[in-house]
Amino acid sequence: MAYLTDRKRAVGRGASKTGTGHFWAMKKSSVALLLLIPFFVFTFGSALGGTYEEILAYYSRPWPALIAALTILVGFHHFNMGVQVLIEDYVHGLASKIAILLMTCLSYGAAAVGIFAIAKLAL
């Protein structure tokens, strides 16, 4: 029988001291999305139903391309942080680390593909 105090048993098992930073990062990205989504809907909505040439001409202008690229980038970053919280809460052990790694690769890979597509249209 070990004679450990409650404090000695708890040392090293507490908070990782990164929760506040993660919380504020989620809040900042959600506010950014709150501002970007209406602009994206407005710019994307006016391009809906157009031919390929019309879409190409529309997204070759800097404002719609910038709004679309920022929305994709911030949206997938916010998605990645949210899924990371979900995985940390419900998956444990090695599976947690693998799932976070896979979701990070998936979300940033999808963001890269979306930004590449916007850049291809814009340039």
C-alpha positions as CSV (number, residue, x, y, z in Angstrom):
1,M,0.0,0.0,0.0
2,A,1.4,3.3,-1.1
3,Y,1.0,6.3,1.2
4,L,0.4,9.0,-1.4
5,T,-1.5,12.2,-0.7
6,D,-4.3,13.2,-3.0
7,R,-2.2,16.0,-4.4
8,K,0.7,13.6,-5.2
9,R,-1.7,11.3,-7.0
10,A,-3.1,14.2,-9.0
11,V,0.2,15.6,-10.2
12,G,0.7,15.1,-13.9
13,R,-3.0,14.2,-14.5
14,G,-4.4,17.7,-14.6
15,A,-5.3,20.0,-17.4
16,S,-2.9,20.4,-20.3
17,K,-3.1,24.2,-20.0
18,T,-4.1,24.5,-23.7
19,G,-7.9,24.6,-23.4
20,T,-8.2,28.4,-23.1
21,G,-6.1,29.0,-26.3
22,H,-8.1,26.4,-28.2
23,F,-11.4,27.9,-26.9
24,W,-10.3,31.4,-28.1
25,A,-9.1,30.1,-31.5
26,M,-12.6,28.5,-32.0
27,K,-14.3,31.7,-31.0
28,K,-12.1,33.8,-33.4
29,S,-12.7,31.4,-36.3
30,S,-16.5,31.3,-35.6
31,V,-16.6,35.1,-35.7
32,A,-14.6,35.2,-38.9
33,L,-17.1,32.7,-40.4
34,L,-20.0,34.7,-39.1
35,L,-18.7,37.6,-41.2
36,L,-17.5,35.5,-44.2
37,I,-20.5,33.3,-44.8
38,P,-22.9,36.1,-45.8
39,F,-20.3,37.5,-48.2
40,F,-19.7,34.0,-49.6
41,V,-23.5,33.4,-50.0
42,F,-23.9,36.8,-51.7
43,T,-20.9,36.3,-54.1
44,F,-21.6,32.6,-54.8
45,G,-25.3,33.1,-55.1
46,S,-24.9,35.5,-58.0
47,A,-22.7,33.1,-59.8
48,L,-25.1,30.1,-59.5
49,G,-26.6,28.9,-62.8
50,G,-24.0,30.5,-65.0
51,T,-22.1,28.9,-67.8
52,Y,-18.5,27.8,-67.3
53,E,-17.3,31.0,-69.1
54,E,-19.4,33.2,-66.9
55,I,-18.2,31.5,-63.7
56,L,-14.6,31.8,-65.0
57,A,-15.1,35.5,-65.7
58,Y,-16.7,36.0,-62.3
59,Y,-14.1,34.3,-60.2
60,S,-11.2,36.0,-62.2
61,R,-12.2,39.1,-60.3
62,P,-10.3,39.4,-57.0
63,W,-13.1,40.1,-54.6
64,P,-15.2,36.9,-55.2
65,A,-12.1,34.7,-55.4
66,L,-10.7,36.2,-52.2
67,I,-14.0,35.7,-50.3
68,A,-14.3,32.1,-51.5
69,A,-10.7,31.2,-50.6
70,L,-10.9,32.8,-47.2
71,T,-14.2,31.0,-46.5
72,I,-12.8,27.7,-47.5
73,L,-9.6,28.2,-45.4
74,V,-11.3,29.5,-42.2
75,G,-14.1,27.0,-42.6
76,F,-11.9,23.9,-42.8
77,H,-9.7,25.3,-40.0
78,H,-12.7,25.7,-37.8
79,F,-13.9,22.2,-38.8
80,N,-10.6,20.7,-37.9
81,M,-10.6,22.3,-34.4
82,G,-14.1,21.2,-33.8
83,V,-13.5,17.6,-34.8
84,Q,-10.3,17.6,-32.7
85,V,-12.4,18.5,-29.6
86,L,-14.9,15.8,-30.5
87,I,-12.2,13.2,-30.9
88,E,-10.5,14.2,-27.6
89,D,-13.7,13.9,-25.7
90,Y,-14.9,10.6,-27.1
91,V,-11.9,8.6,-28.4
92,H,-9.1,7.5,-26.1
93,G,-5.6,6.1,-26.4
94,L,-3.7,5.6,-29.6
95,A,-6.9,5.7,-31.6
96,S,-7.3,9.3,-30.5
97,K,-3.9,10.3,-31.8
98,I,-4.5,8.5,-35.1
99,A,-7.9,10.0,-35.6
100,I,-6.7,13.5,-34.9
101,L,-3.8,13.1,-37.4
102,L,-6.1,11.7,-40.1
103,M,-8.7,14.4,-39.6
104,T,-6.1,17.1,-39.7
105,C,-4.7,15.7,-42.9
106,L,-8.2,15.4,-44.4
107,S,-9.4,18.9,-43.5
108,Y,-6.2,20.7,-44.6
109,G,-6.0,18.6,-47.7
110,A,-9.6,19.5,-48.6
111,A,-8.9,23.1,-47.9
112,A,-5.8,23.0,-50.2
113,V,-7.8,21.4,-53.0
114,G,-10.5,24.1,-52.6
115,I,-8.1,26.9,-52.6
116,F,-6.2,25.4,-55.6
117,A,-9.5,25.2,-57.5
118,I,-10.3,28.9,-56.7
119,A,-6.8,29.9,-57.7
120,K,-7.1,27.9,-61.0
121,L,-10.3,29.8,-61.7
122,A,-8.9,33.2,-60.7
123,L,-5.7,33.0,-62.6
